[in-house]
């Protein structure tokens, strides 16, 4: 097969869109839990997560938008 002229495409997972595509589905729940536990280096251990759709938009044009869509539960609840 000739691959000349093909361009590889990559997604930047630093963007909100790509992060949600990878980690924001119930199907990839275990992947997100593993990723977050690796970031915490054993200081906490996440046992379960709940996906919500709770976006908080600012009231003014210059306000920042906050998105709280994953709630984590550790071993102690």
PQR file with spaces between the fields and no chain letter, atoms N, CA, C, O and H, PARSE charges and radii, in Angstrom:
ATOM       1  N    UNK     1       0.842   -1.195    0.000 -0.4000 1.5000
ATOM       2  CA   UNK     1       0.000    0.000    0.000 -0.0000 2.0000
ATOM       3  C    UNK     1       0.876    1.242    0.000  0.5500 1.7000
ATOM       4  O    UNK     1       1.947    1.270    0.606 -0.5500 1.4000
ATOM       5  N    UNK     2       0.426    2.207   -0.651 -0.4000 1.5000
ATOM       6  CA   UNK     2       1.150    3.473   -0.729 -0.0000 2.0000
ATOM       7  C    UNK     2       0.550    4.458    0.267  0.5500 1.7000
ATOM       8  O    UNK     2      -0.651    4.725    0.241 -0.5500 1.4000
ATOM       9  H    UNK     2      -0.444    2.185   -1.144  0.4000 1.0000
ATOM      10  N    UNK     3       1.385    4.991    1.137 -0.4000 1.5000
ATOM      11  CA   UNK     3       0.900    5.943    2.131 -0.0000 2.0000
ATOM      12  C    UNK     3       1.307    7.369    1.803  0.5500 1.7000
ATOM      13  O    UNK     3       1.144    8.278    2.616 -0.5500 1.4000
ATOM      14  H    UNK     3       2.361    4.774    1.159  0.4000 1.0000
ATOM      15  N    UNK     4       1.834    7.551    0.614 -0.4000 1.5000
ATOM      16  CA   UNK     4       2.266    8.882    0.211 -0.0000 2.0000
ATOM      17  C    UNK     4       1.056    9.822    0.130  0.5500 1.7000
ATOM      18  O    UNK     4       0.031    9.467   -0.452 -0.5500 1.4000
ATOM      19  H    UNK     4       1.967    6.812   -0.047  0.4000 1.0000
ATOM      20  N    UNK     5       1.174   10.985    0.697 -0.4000 1.5000
ATOM      21  CA   UNK     5       0.104   11.966    0.651 -0.0000 2.0000
ATOM      22  C    UNK     5      -0.864   11.888    1.819  0.5500 1.7000
ATOM      23  O    UNK     5      -1.717   12.762    1.971 -0.5500 1.4000
ATOM      24  H    UNK     5       2.007   11.273    1.170  0.4000 1.0000
ATOM      25  N    UNK     6      -0.746   10.852    2.652 -0.4000 1.5000
ATOM      26  CA   UNK     6      -1.615   10.749    3.824 -0.0000 2.0000
ATOM      27  C    UNK     6      -1.055   11.601    4.947  0.5500 1.7000
ATOM      28  O    UNK     6       0.158   11.653    5.148 -0.5500 1.4000
ATOM      29  H    UNK     6      -0.052   10.142    2.530  0.4000 1.0000
ATOM      30  N    UNK     7      -1.919   12.256    5.665 -0.4000 1.5000
ATOM      31  CA   UNK     7      -1.516   13.104    6.785 -0.0000 2.0000
ATOM      32  C    UNK     7      -2.079   12.508    8.060  0.5500 1.7000
ATOM      33  O    UNK     7      -3.275   12.234    8.156 -0.5500 1.4000
ATOM      34  H    UNK     7      -2.905   12.214    5.502  0.4000 1.0000
ATOM      35  N    UNK     8      -1.198   12.307    9.050 -0.4000 1.5000
ATOM      36  CA   UNK     8      -1.660   11.818   10.348 -0.0000 2.0000
ATOM      37  C    UNK     8      -2.427   12.923   11.053  0.5500 1.7000
ATOM      38  O    UNK     8      -2.083   14.101   10.954 -0.5500 1.4000
ATOM      39  H    UNK     8      -0.226   12.529    8.972  0.4000 1.0000
ATOM      40  N    UNK     9      -3.469   12.525   11.765 -0.4000 1.5000
ATOM      41  CA   UNK     9      -4.263   13.492   12.527 -0.0000 2.0000
ATOM      42  C    UNK     9      -4.206   13.100   13.992  0.5500 1.7000
ATOM      43  O    UNK     9      -4.358   11.930   14.341 -0.5500 1.4000
ATOM      44  H    UNK     9      -3.748   11.568   11.846  0.4000 1.0000
ATOM      45  N    UNK    10      -3.991   14.072   14.830 -0.4000 1.5000
ATOM      46  CA   UNK    10      -3.929   13.842   16.259 -0.0000 2.0000
ATOM      47  C    UNK    10      -4.849   14.820   16.959  0.5500 1.7000
ATOM      48  O    UNK    10      -5.095   15.921   16.468 -0.5500 1.4000
ATOM      49  H    UNK    10      -3.868   15.023   14.547  0.4000 1.0000
ATOM      50  N    UNK    11      -5.350   14.412   18.104 -0.4000 1.5000
ATOM      51  CA   UNK    11      -6.205   15.275   18.911 -0.0000 2.0000
ATOM      52  C    UNK    11      -5.399   15.767   20.093  0.5500 1.7000
ATOM      53  O    UNK    11      -4.701   14.984   20.738 -0.5500 1.4000
ATOM      54  H    UNK    11      -5.150   13.517   18.503  0.4000 1.0000
ATOM      55  N    UNK    12      -5.484   17.044   20.383 -0.4000 1.5000
ATOM      56  CA   UNK    12      -4.815   17.623   21.543 -0.0000 2.0000
ATOM      57  C    UNK    12      -5.715   17.414   22.760  0.5500 1.7000
ATOM      58  O    UNK    12      -6.771   18.038   22.867 -0.5500 1.4000
ATOM      59  H    UNK    12      -6.050   17.680   19.859  0.4000 1.0000
ATOM      60  N    UNK    13      -5.301   16.538   23.677 -0.4000 1.5000
ATOM      61  CA   UNK    13      -6.137   16.214   24.827 -0.0000 2.0000
ATOM      62  C    UNK    13      -6.102   17.272   25.921  0.5500 1.7000
ATOM      63  O    UNK    13      -6.696   17.085   26.983 -0.5500 1.4000
ATOM      64  H    UNK    13      -4.444   16.031   23.590  0.4000 1.0000
ATOM      65  N    UNK    14      -5.416   18.371   25.674 -0.4000 1.5000
ATOM      66  CA   UNK    14      -5.484   19.510   26.582 -0.0000 2.0000
ATOM      67  C    UNK    14      -6.748   20.329   26.356  0.5500 1.7000
ATOM      68  O    UNK    14      -7.093   21.177   27.179 -0.5500 1.4000
ATOM      69  H    UNK    14      -4.933   18.523   24.812  0.4000 1.0000
ATOM      70  N    UNK    15      -7.431   20.085   25.262 -0.4000 1.5000
ATOM      71  CA   UNK    15      -8.658   20.827   24.979 -0.0000 2.0000
ATOM      72  C    UNK    15      -9.841   20.149   25.665  0.5500 1.7000
ATOM      73  O    UNK    15      -9.845   18.935   25.869 -0.5500 1.4000
ATOM      74  H    UNK    15      -7.151   19.397   24.593  0.4000 1.0000
ATOM      75  N    UNK    16     -10.824   20.936   26.009 -0.4000 1.5000
ATOM      76  CA   UNK    16     -12.012   20.422   26.682 -0.0000 2.0000
ATOM      77  C    UNK    16     -12.747   19.413   25.802  0.5500 1.7000
ATOM      78  O    UNK    16     -13.217   18.386   26.291 -0.5500 1.4000
ATOM      79  H    UNK    16     -10.821   21.922   25.844  0.4000 1.0000
ATOM      80  N    UNK    17     -12.846   19.703   24.511 -0.4000 1.5000
ATOM      81  CA   UNK    17     -13.552   18.826   23.582 -0.0000 2.0000
ATOM      82  C    UNK    17     -12.934   17.428   23.559  0.5500 1.7000
ATOM      83  O    UNK    17     -13.644   16.434   23.711 -0.5500 1.4000
ATOM      84  H    UNK    17     -12.464   20.537   24.114  0.4000 1.0000
ATOM      85  N    UNK    18     -11.632   17.350   23.372 -0.4000 1.5000
ATOM      86  CA   UNK    18     -10.958   16.052   23.274 -0.0000 2.0000
ATOM      87  C    UNK    18     -10.986   15.310   24.603  0.5500 1.7000
ATOM      88  O    UNK    18     -11.187   14.096   24.632 -0.5500 1.4000
ATOM      89  H    UNK    18     -11.056   18.158   23.249  0.4000 1.0000
ATOM      90  N    UNK    19     -10.786   16.030   25.701 -0.4000 1.5000
ATOM      91  CA   UNK    19     -10.800   15.400   27.026 -0.0000 2.0000
ATOM      92  C    UNK    19     -12.154   14.762   27.301  0.5500 1.7000
ATOM      93  O    UNK    19     -12.227   13.643   27.810 -0.5500 1.4000
ATOM      94  H    UNK    19     -10.622   17.016   25.677  0.4000 1.0000
ATOM      95  N    UNK    20     -13.229   15.474   26.963 -0.4000 1.5000
ATOM      96  CA   UNK    20     -14.574   14.927   27.163 -0.0000 2.0000
ATOM      97  C    UNK    20     -14.847   13.744   26.245  0.5500 1.7000
ATOM      98  O    UNK    20     -15.542   12.809   26.643 -0.5500 1.4000
ATOM      99  H    UNK    20     -13.170   16.382   26.549  0.4000 1.0000
ATOM     100  N    UNK    21     -14.320   13.761   25.032 -0.4000 1.5000
ATOM     101  CA   UNK    21     -14.508   12.635   24.122 -0.0000 2.0000
ATOM     102  C    UNK    21     -13.828   11.379   24.658  0.5500 1.7000
ATOM     103  O    UNK    21     -14.365   10.279   24.524 -0.5500 1.4000
ATOM     104  H    UNK    21     -13.755   14.520   24.708  0.4000 1.0000
ATOM     105  N    UNK    22     -12.650   11.534   25.263 -0.4000 1.5000
ATOM     106  CA   UNK    22     -11.920   10.384   25.778 -0.0000 2.0000
ATOM     107  C    UNK    22     -12.437    9.926   27.136  0.5500 1.7000
ATOM     108  O    UNK    22     -12.671    8.734   27.340 -0.5500 1.4000
ATOM     109  H    UNK    22     -12.214   12.428   25.372  0.4000 1.0000
ATOM     110  N    UNK    23     -12.616   10.855   28.058 -0.4000 1.5000
ATOM     111  CA   UNK    23     -12.925   10.501   29.445 -0.0000 2.0000
ATOM     112  C    UNK    23     -14.387   10.742   29.841  0.5500 1.7000
ATOM     113  O    UNK    23     -14.795   10.313   30.920 -0.5500 1.4000
ATOM     114  H    UNK    23     -12.427   11.822   27.892  0.4000 1.0000
ATOM     115  N    UNK    24     -15.167   11.395   29.024 -0.4000 1.5000
ATOM     116  CA   UNK    24     -16.491   11.844   29.440 -0.0000 2.0000
ATOM     117  C    UNK    24     -17.643   10.915   29.126  0.5500 1.7000
ATOM     118  O    UNK    24     -18.788   11.360   29.043 -0.5500 1.4000
ATOM     119  H    UNK    24     -14.835   11.743   28.147  0.4000 1.0000
ATOM     120  N    UNK    25     -17.370    9.652   28.953 -0.4000 1.5000
ATOM     121  CA   UNK    25     -18.453    8.723   28.684 -0.0000 2.0000
ATOM     122  C    UNK    25     -18.473    7.616   29.724  0.5500 1.7000
ATOM     123  O    UNK    25     -17.442    7.250   30.290 -0.5500 1.4000
ATOM     124  H    UNK    25     -16.440    9.291   29.021  0.4000 1.0000
ATOM     125  N    UNK    26     -19.640    7.104   29.957 -0.4000 1.5000
ATOM     126  CA   UNK    26     -19.811    6.007   30.921 -0.0000 2.0000
ATOM     127  C    UNK    26     -18.982    4.785   30.506  0.5500 1.7000
ATOM     128  O    UNK    26     -18.516    4.028   31.358 -0.5500 1.4000
ATOM     129  H    UNK    26     -20.477    7.401   29.497  0.4000 1.0000
ATOM     130  N    UNK    27     -18.804    4.602   29.211 -0.4000 1.5000
ATOM     131  CA   UNK    27     -18.039    3.467   28.705 -0.0000 2.0000
ATOM     132  C    UNK    27     -16.565    3.551   29.132  0.5500 1.7000
ATOM     133  O    UNK    27     -15.931    2.519   29.351 -0.5500 1.4000
ATOM     134  H    UNK    27     -19.183    5.217   28.520  0.4000 1.0000
ATOM     135  N    UNK    28     -16.018    4.759   29.251 -0.4000 1.5000
ATOM     136  CA   UNK    28     -14.617    4.960   29.625 -0.0000 2.0000
ATOM     137  C    UNK    28     -14.450    5.360   31.088  0.5500 1.7000
ATOM     138  O    UNK    28     -13.430    5.939   31.462 -0.5500 1.4000
ATOM     139  H    UNK    28     -16.533    5.598   29.073  0.4000 1.0000
ATOM     140  N    UNK    29     -15.425    5.062   31.896 -0.4000 1.5000
ATOM     141  CA   UNK    29     -15.410    5.435   33.312 -0.0000 2.0000
ATOM     142  C    UNK    29     -14.179    4.880   34.034  0.5500 1.7000
ATOM     143  O    UNK    29     -13.542    5.594   34.808 -0.5500 1.4000
ATOM     144  H    UNK    29     -16.254    4.592   31.593  0.4000 1.0000
ATOM     145  N    UNK    30     -13.843    3.612   33.785 -0.4000 1.5000
ATOM     146  CA   UNK    30     -12.673    3.003   34.432 -0.0000 2.0000
ATOM     147  C    UNK    30     -11.374    3.682   34.007  0.5500 1.7000
ATOM     148  O    UNK    30     -10.440    3.793   34.801 -0.5500 1.4000
ATOM     149  H    UNK    30     -14.361    3.032   33.156  0.4000 1.0000
ATOM     150  N    UNK    31     -11.315    4.134   32.763 -0.4000 1.5000
ATOM     151  CA   UNK    31     -10.137    4.837   32.275 -0.0000 2.0000
ATOM     152  C    UNK    31      -9.949    6.161   33.006  0.5500 1.7000
ATOM     153  O    UNK    31      -8.826    6.508   33.373 -0.5500 1.4000
ATOM     154  H    UNK    31     -12.074    4.044   32.118  0.4000 1.0000
ATOM     155  N    UNK    32     -11.031    6.902   33.223 -0.4000 1.5000
ATOM     156  CA   UNK    32     -10.950    8.170   33.943 -0.0000 2.0000
ATOM     157  C    UNK    32     -10.553    7.952   35.395  0.5500 1.7000
ATOM     158  O    UNK    32      -9.733    8.699   35.927 -0.5500 1.4000
ATOM     159  H    UNK    32     -11.943    6.619   32.925  0.4000 1.0000
ATOM     160  N    UNK    33     -11.122    6.941   36.044 -0.4000 1.5000
ATOM     161  CA   UNK    33     -10.773    6.651   37.437 -0.0000 2.0000
ATOM     162  C    UNK    33      -9.282    6.319   37.543  0.5500 1.7000
ATOM     163  O    UNK    33      -8.603    6.799   38.451 -0.5500 1.4000
ATOM     164  H    UNK    33     -11.789    6.334   35.612  0.4000 1.0000
ATOM     165  N    UNK    34      -8.780    5.514   36.637 -0.4000 1.5000
ATOM     166  CA   UNK    34      -7.362    5.159   36.634 -0.0000 2.0000
ATOM     167  C    UNK    34      -6.480    6.386   36.403  0.5500 1.7000
ATOM     168  O    UNK    34      -5.449    6.542   37.056 -0.5500 1.4000
ATOM     169  H    UNK    34      -9.331    5.124   35.900  0.4000 1.0000
ATOM     170  N    UNK    35      -6.879    7.248   35.482 -0.4000 1.5000
ATOM     171  CA   UNK    35      -6.124    8.466   35.190 -0.0000 2.0000
ATOM     172  C    UNK    35      -6.076    9.392   36.398  0.5500 1.7000
ATOM     173  O    UNK    35      -5.012    9.909   36.740 -0.5500 1.4000
ATOM     174  H    UNK    35      -7.717    7.121   34.951  0.4000 1.0000
ATOM     175  N    UNK    36      -7.210    9.604   37.043 -0.4000 1.5000
ATOM     176  CA   UNK    36      -7.253   10.496   38.205 -0.0000 2.0000
ATOM     177  C    UNK    36      -6.457    9.917   39.376  0.5500 1.7000
ATOM     178  O    UNK    36      -5.766   10.659   40.074 -0.5500 1.4000
ATOM     179  H    UNK    36      -8.074    9.184   36.765  0.4000 1.0000
ATOM     180  N    UNK    37      -6.545    8.619   39.597 -0.4000 1.5000
ATOM     181  CA   UNK    37      -5.762    8.001   40.669 -0.0000 2.0000
ATOM     182  C    UNK    37      -4.272    8.119   40.404  0.5500 1.7000
ATOM     183  O    UNK    37      -3.493    8.289   41.342 -0.5500 1.4000
ATOM     184  H    UNK    37      -7.107    8.017   39.030  0.4000 1.0000
ATOM     185  N    UNK    38      -3.858    8.031   39.144 -0.4000 1.5000
ATOM     186  CA   UNK    38      -2.444    8.207   38.807 -0.0000 2.0000
ATOM     187  C    UNK    38      -1.995    9.637   39.090  0.5500 1.7000
ATOM     188  O    UNK    38      -0.868    9.855   39.533 -0.5500 1.4000
ATOM     189  H    UNK    38      -4.490    7.892   38.382  0.4000 1.0000
ATOM     190  N    UNK    39      -2.865   10.613   38.837 -0.4000 1.5000
ATOM     191  CA   UNK    39      -2.533   12.010   39.128 -0.0000 2.0000
ATOM     192  C    UNK    39      -2.413   12.273   40.627  0.5500 1.7000
ATOM     193  O    UNK    39      -1.636   13.131   41.046 -0.5500 1.4000
ATOM     194  H    UNK    39      -3.781   10.436   38.476  0.4000 1.0000
ATOM     195  N    UNK    40      -3.171   11.544   41.429 -0.4000 1.5000
ATOM     196  CA   UNK    40      -3.191   11.762   42.877 -0.0000 2.0000
ATOM     197  C    UNK    40      -2.050   11.064   43.607  0.5500 1.7000
ATOM     198  O    UNK    40      -1.827   11.336   44.787 -0.5500 1.4000
ATOM     199  H    UNK    40      -3.801   10.847   41.089  0.4000 1.0000
ATOM     200  N    UNK    41      -1.330   10.183   42.949 -0.4000 1.5000
ATOM     201  CA   UNK    41      -0.157    9.505   43.511 -0.0000 2.0000
ATOM     202  C    UNK    41      -0.433    8.851   44.861  0.5500 1.7000
ATOM     203  O    UNK    41       0.430    8.884   45.737 -0.5500 1.4000
ATOM     204  H    UNK    41      -1.511    9.962   41.991  0.4000 1.0000
ATOM     205  N    UNK    42      -1.592    8.267   45.050 -0.4000 1.5000
ATOM     206  CA   UNK    42      -1.896    7.550   46.280 -0.0000 2.0000
ATOM     207  C    UNK    42      -2.353    8.400   47.448  0.5500 1.7000
ATOM     208  O    UNK    42      -2.674    7.855   48.504 -0.5500 1.4000
ATOM     209  H    UNK    42      -2.293    8.240   44.338  0.4000 1.0000
ATOM     210  N    UNK    43      -2.395    9.725   47.298 -0.4000 1.5000
ATOM     211  CA   UNK    43      -2.878   10.583   48.388 -0.0000 2.0000
ATOM     212  C    UNK    43      -4.358   10.360   48.637  0.5500 1.7000
ATOM     213  O    UNK    43      -4.817   10.442   49.776 -0.5500 1.4000
ATOM     214  H    UNK    43      -2.134   10.168   46.441  0.4000 1.0000
ATOM     215  N    UNK    44      -5.092   10.085   47.601 -0.4000 1.5000
ATOM     216  CA   UNK    44      -6.507    9.708   47.655 -0.0000 2.0000
ATOM     217  C    UNK    44      -6.677    8.566   46.677  0.5500 1.7000
ATOM     218  O    UNK    44      -5.861    8.383   45.774 -0.5500 1.4000
ATOM     219  H    UNK    44      -4.719   10.018   46.676  0.4000 1.0000
ATOM     220  N    UNK    45      -7.738    7.799   46.858 -0.4000 1.5000
ATOM     221  CA   UNK    45      -8.030    6.728   45.923 -0.0000 2.0000
ATOM     222  C    UNK    45      -9.494    6.833   45.516  0.5500 1.7000
ATOM     223  O    UNK    45     -10.391    6.582   46.321 -0.5500 1.4000
ATOM     224  H    UNK    45      -8.400    7.947   47.592  0.4000 1.0000
ATOM     225  N    UNK    46      -9.723    7.198   44.287 -0.4000 1.5000
ATOM     226  CA   UNK    46     -11.079    7.348   43.778 -0.0000 2.0000
ATOM     227  C    UNK    46     -11.635    5.971   43.467  0.5500 1.7000
ATOM     228  O    UNK    46     -11.008    5.178   42.766 -0.5500 1.4000
ATOM     229  H    UNK    46      -8.995    7.401   43.633  0.4000 1.0000
ATOM     230  N    UNK    47     -12.823    5.695   43.997 -0.4000 1.5000
ATOM     231  CA   UNK    47     -13.437    4.390   43.777 -0.0000 2.0000
ATOM     232  C    UNK    47     -14.587    4.449   42.784  0.5500 1.7000
ATOM     233  O    UNK    47     -14.916    3.440   42.160 -0.5500 1.4000
ATOM     234  H    UNK    47     -13.333    6.339   44.567  0.4000 1.0000
ATOM     235  N    UNK    48     -15.205    5.622   42.627 -0.4000 1.5000
ATOM     236  CA   UNK    48     -16.336    5.742   41.710 -0.0000 2.0000
ATOM     237  C    UNK    48     -16.477    7.191   41.274  0.5500 1.7000
ATOM     238  O    UNK    48     -16.083    8.105   41.998 -0.5500 1.4000
ATOM     239  H    UNK    48     -14.938    6.442   43.133  0.4000 1.0000
ATOM     240  N    UNK    49     -17.035    7.398   40.099 -0.4000 1.5000
ATOM     241  CA   UNK    49     -17.320    8.741   39.607 -0.0000 2.0000
ATOM     242  C    UNK    49     -18.745    8.781   39.082  0.5500 1.7000
ATOM     243  O    UNK    49     -19.303    7.761   38.679 -0.5500 1.4000
ATOM     244  H    UNK    49     -17.355    6.655   39.511  0.4000 1.0000
ATOM     245  N    UNK    50     -19.324    9.976   39.095 -0.4000 1.5000
ATOM     246  CA   UNK    50     -20.664   10.199   38.572 -0.0000 2.0000
ATOM     247  C    UNK    50     -20.589   11.333   37.569  0.5500 1.7000
ATOM     248  O    UNK    50     -20.053   12.400   37.868 -0.5500 1.4000
ATOM     249  H    UNK    50     -18.870   10.805   39.423  0.4000 1.0000
ATOM     250  N    UNK    51     -21.122   11.107   36.387 -0.4000 1.5000
ATOM     251  CA   UNK    51     -21.162   12.136   35.358 -0.0000 2.0000
ATOM     252  C    UNK    51     -22.440   12.950   35.500  0.5500 1.7000
ATOM     253  O    UNK    51     -23.533   12.398   35.623 -0.5500 1.4000
ATOM     254  H    UNK    51     -21.557   10.240   36.144  0.4000 1.0000
ATOM     255  N    UNK    52     -22.288   14.257   35.482 -0.4000 1.5000
ATOM     256  CA   UNK    52     -23.421   15.176   35.508 -0.0000 2.0000
ATOM     257  C    UNK    52     -23.230   16.201   34.403  0.5500 1.7000
ATOM     258  O    UNK    52     -22.125   16.366   33.887 -0.5500 1.4000
ATOM     259  H    UNK    52     -21.400   14.705   35.383  0.4000 1.0000
ATOM     260  N    UNK    53     -24.272   16.870   34.051 -0.4000 1.5000
ATOM     261  CA   UNK    53     -24.174   17.958   33.088 -0.0000 2.0000
ATOM     262  C    UNK    53     -24.557   19.241   33.811  0.5500 1.7000
ATOM     263  O    UNK    53     -25.716   19.655   33.786 -0.5500 1.4000
ATOM     264  H    UNK    53     -25.170   16.737   34.470  0.4000 1.0000
ATOM     265  N    UNK    54     -23.592   19.856   34.445 -0.4000 1.5000
ATOM     266  CA   UNK    54     -23.867   21.053   35.239 -0.0000 2.0000
ATOM     267  C    UNK    54     -22.900   22.158   34.842  0.5500 1.7000
ATOM     268  O    UNK    54     -21.852   22.327   35.465 -0.5500 1.4000
ATOM     269  H    UNK    54     -22.651   19.519   34.466  0.4000 1.0000
ATOM     270  N    UNK    55     -23.246   22.895   33.825 -0.4000 1.5000
ATOM     271  CA   UNK    55     -22.422   24.018   33.407 -0.0000 2.0000
ATOM     272  C    UNK    55     -22.929   25.286   34.062  0.5500 1.7000
ATOM     273  O    UNK    55     -24.131   25.552   34.073 -0.5500 1.4000
ATOM     274  H    UNK    55     -24.097   22.758   33.319  0.4000 1.0000
ATOM     275  N    UNK    56     -22.012   26.067   34.606 -0.4000 1.5000
ATOM     276  CA   UNK    56     -22.352   27.333   35.257 -0.0000 2.0000
ATOM     277  C    UNK    56     -21.761   28.456   34.420  0.5500 1.7000
ATOM     278  O    UNK    56     -20.552   28.687   34.429 -0.5500 1.4000
ATOM     279  H    UNK    56     -21.036   25.850   34.597  0.4000 1.0000
ATOM     280  N    UNK    57     -22.617   29.139   33.710 -0.4000 1.5000
ATOM     281  CA   UNK    57     -22.178   30.243   32.881 -0.0000 2.0000
ATOM     282  C    UNK    57     -22.166   31.517   33.705  0.5500 1.7000
ATOM     283  O    UNK    57     -22.993   31.702   34.598 -0.5500 1.4000
ATOM     284  H    UNK    57     -23.599   28.951   33.702  0.4000 1.0000
ATOM     285  N    UNK    58     -21.229   32.382   33.401 -0.4000 1.5000
ATOM     286  CA   UNK    58     -21.159   33.650   34.101 -0.0000 2.0000
ATOM     287  C    UNK    58     -22.341   34.544   33.756  0.5500 1.7000
ATOM     288  O    UNK    58     -23.010   34.339   32.743 -0.5500 1.4000
ATOM     289  H    UNK    58     -20.557   32.231   32.676  0.4000 1.0000
ATOM     290  N    UNK    59     -22.592   35.527   34.595 -0.4000 1.5000
ATOM     291  CA   UNK    59     -23.711   36.438   34.358 -0.0000 2.0000
ATOM     292  C    UNK    59     -23.315   37.607   33.458  0.5500 1.7000
ATOM     293  O    UNK    59     -24.175   38.246   32.852 -0.5500 1.4000
ATOM     294  H    UNK    59     -22.049   35.694   35.418  0.4000 1.0000
ATOM     295  N    UNK    60     -22.026   37.886   33.371 -0.4000 1.5000
ATOM     296  CA   UNK    60     -21.529   38.969   32.534 -0.0000 2.0000
ATOM     297  C    UNK    60     -20.676   38.391   31.407  0.5500 1.7000
ATOM     298  O    UNK    60     -20.219   37.251   31.488 -0.5500 1.4000
ATOM     299  H    UNK    60     -21.326   37.367   33.863  0.4000 1.0000
ATOM     300  N    UNK    61     -20.472   39.166   30.380 -0.4000 1.5000
ATOM     301  CA   UNK    61     -19.694   38.722   29.227 -0.0000 2.0000
ATOM     302  C    UNK    61     -18.267   38.354   29.613  0.5500 1.7000
ATOM     303  O    UNK    61     -17.695   37.430   29.035 -0.5500 1.4000
ATOM     304  H    UNK    61     -20.844   40.092   30.315  0.4000 1.0000
ATOM     305  N    UNK    62     -17.678   39.062   30.583 -0.4000 1.5000
ATOM     306  CA   UNK    62     -16.285   38.836   30.955 -0.0000 2.0000
ATOM     307  C    UNK    62     -16.125   37.769   32.040  0.5500 1.7000
ATOM     308  O    UNK    62     -14.999   37.434   32.408 -0.5500 1.4000
ATOM     309  H    UNK    62     -18.142   39.813   31.053  0.4000 1.0000
ATOM     310  N    UNK    63     -17.220   37.239   32.549 -0.4000 1.5000
ATOM     311  CA   UNK    63     -17.138   36.180   33.558 -0.0000 2.0000
ATOM     312  C    UNK    63     -16.650   34.885   32.917  0.5500 1.7000
ATOM     313  O    UNK    63     -16.917   34.604   31.748 -0.5500 1.4000
ATOM     314  H    UNK    63     -18.134   37.511   32.250  0.4000 1.0000
ATOM     315  N    UNK    64     -15.942   34.124   33.703 -0.4000 1.5000
ATOM     316  CA   UNK    64     -15.482   32.822   33.227 -0.0000 2.0000
ATOM     317  C    UNK    64     -16.584   31.790   33.385  0.5500 1.7000
ATOM     318  O    UNK    64     -17.458   31.917   34.243 -0.5500 1.4000
ATOM     319  H    UNK    64     -15.725   34.352   34.652  0.4000 1.0000
ATOM     320  N    UNK    65     -16.531   30.788   32.562 -0.4000 1.5000
ATOM     321  CA   UNK    65     -17.493   29.700   32.615 -0.0000 2.0000
ATOM     322  C    UNK    65     -16.889   28.565   33.432  0.5500 1.7000
ATOM     323  O    UNK    65     -15.712   28.246   33.265 -0.5500 1.4000
ATOM     324  H    UNK    65     -15.822   30.685   31.865  0.4000 1.0000
ATOM     325  N    UNK    66     -17.661   27.960   34.299 -0.4000 1.5000
ATOM     326  CA   UNK    66     -17.202   26.822   35.094 -0.0000 2.0000
ATOM     327  C    UNK    66     -18.057   25.610   34.761  0.5500 1.7000
ATOM     328  O    UNK    66     -19.280   25.709   34.654 -0.5500 1.4000
ATOM     329  H    UNK    66     -18.617   28.219   34.435  0.4000 1.0000
ATOM     330  N    UNK    67     -17.414   24.485   34.600 -0.4000 1.5000
ATOM     331  CA   UNK    67     -18.119   23.257   34.279 -0.0000 2.0000
ATOM     332  C    UNK    67     -17.787   22.222   35.350  0.5500 1.7000
ATOM     333  O    UNK    67     -16.628   21.850   35.536 -0.5500 1.4000
ATOM     334  H    UNK    67     -16.421   24.404   34.686  0.4000 1.0000
ATOM     335  N    UNK    68     -18.813   21.768   36.044 -0.4000 1.5000
ATOM     336  CA   UNK    68     -18.671   20.737   37.066 -0.0000 2.0000
ATOM     337  C    UNK    68     -19.458   19.529   36.586  0.5500 1.7000
ATOM     338  O    UNK    68     -20.658   19.427   36.842 -0.5500 1.4000
ATOM     339  H    UNK    68     -19.755   22.070   35.893  0.4000 1.0000
ATOM     340  N    UNK    69     -18.801   18.622   35.900 -0.4000 1.5000
ATOM     341  CA   UNK    69     -19.546   17.522   35.324 -0.0000 2.0000
ATOM     342  C    UNK    69     -19.074   16.141   35.768  0.5500 1.7000
ATOM     343  O    UNK    69     -19.611   15.135   35.303 -0.5500 1.4000
ATOM     344  H    UNK    69     -17.826   18.704   35.691  0.4000 1.0000
ATOM     345  N    UNK    70     -18.090   16.070   36.650 -0.4000 1.5000
ATOM     346  CA   UNK    70     -17.644   14.784   37.190 -0.0000 2.0000
ATOM     347  C    UNK    70     -17.501   14.921   38.696  0.5500 1.7000
ATOM     348  O    UNK    70     -16.744   15.760   39.186 -0.5500 1.4000
ATOM     349  H    UNK    70     -17.654   16.887   37.028  0.4000 1.0000
ATOM     350  N    UNK    71     -18.224   14.102   39.413 -0.4000 1.5000
ATOM     351  CA   UNK    71     -18.098   14.056   40.864 -0.0000 2.0000
ATOM     352  C    UNK    71     -17.422   12.749   41.234  0.5500 1.7000
ATOM     353  O    UNK    71     -17.800   11.684   40.747 -0.5500 1.4000
ATOM     354  H    UNK    71     -18.839   13.421   39.016  0.4000 1.0000
ATOM     355  N    UNK    72     -16.419   12.836   42.099 -0.4000 1.5000
ATOM     356  CA   UNK    72     -15.636   11.662   42.485 -0.0000 2.0000
ATOM     357  C    UNK    72     -15.986   11.225   43.896  0.5500 1.7000
ATOM     358  O    UNK    72     -16.294   12.040   44.765 -0.5500 1.4000
ATOM     359  H    UNK    72     -16.111   13.701   42.495  0.4000 1.0000
ATOM     360  N    UNK    73     -15.932    9.920   44.099 -0.4000 1.5000
ATOM     361  CA   UNK    73     -16.160    9.350   45.422 -0.0000 2.0000
ATOM     362  C    UNK    73     -14.924    8.534   45.801  0.5500 1.7000
ATOM     363  O    UNK    73     -14.471    7.681   45.039 -0.5500 1.4000
ATOM     364  H    UNK    73     -15.682    9.257   43.393  0.4000 1.0000
ATOM     365  N    UNK    74     -14.385    8.811   46.995 -0.4000 1.5000
ATOM     366  CA   UNK    74     -13.234    8.036   47.435 -0.0000 2.0000
ATOM     367  C    UNK    74     -13.706    6.837   48.271  0.5500 1.7000
ATOM     368  O    UNK    74     -14.906    6.598   48.402 -0.5500 1.4000
ATOM     369  H    UNK    74     -14.753    9.505   47.614  0.4000 1.0000
ATOM     370  N    UNK    75     -12.764    6.100   48.826 -0.4000 1.5000
ATOM     371  CA   UNK    75     -13.110    4.881   49.546 -0.0000 2.0000
ATOM     372  C    UNK    75     -13.943    5.127   50.807  0.5500 1.7000
ATOM     373  O    UNK    75     -14.695    4.258   51.248 -0.5500 1.4000
ATOM     374  H    UNK    75     -11.789    6.294   48.720  0.4000 1.0000
ATOM     375  N    UNK    76     -13.795    6.320   51.375 -0.4000 1.5000
ATOM     376  CA   UNK    76     -14.555    6.630   52.590 -0.0000 2.0000
ATOM     377  C    UNK    76     -15.884    7.328   52.291  0.5500 1.7000
ATOM     378  O    UNK    76     -16.583    7.755   53.210 -0.5500 1.4000
ATOM     379  H    UNK    76     -13.184    7.026   51.016  0.4000 1.0000
ATOM     380  N    UNK    77     -16.224    7.441   51.036 -0.4000 1.5000
ATOM     381  CA   UNK    77     -17.504    8.044   50.661 -0.0000 2.0000
ATOM     382  C    UNK    77     -17.393    9.470   50.303  0.5500 1.7000
ATOM     383  O    UNK    77     -18.395   10.102   49.967 -0.5500 1.4000
ATOM     384  H    UNK    77     -15.656    7.094   50.289  0.4000 1.0000
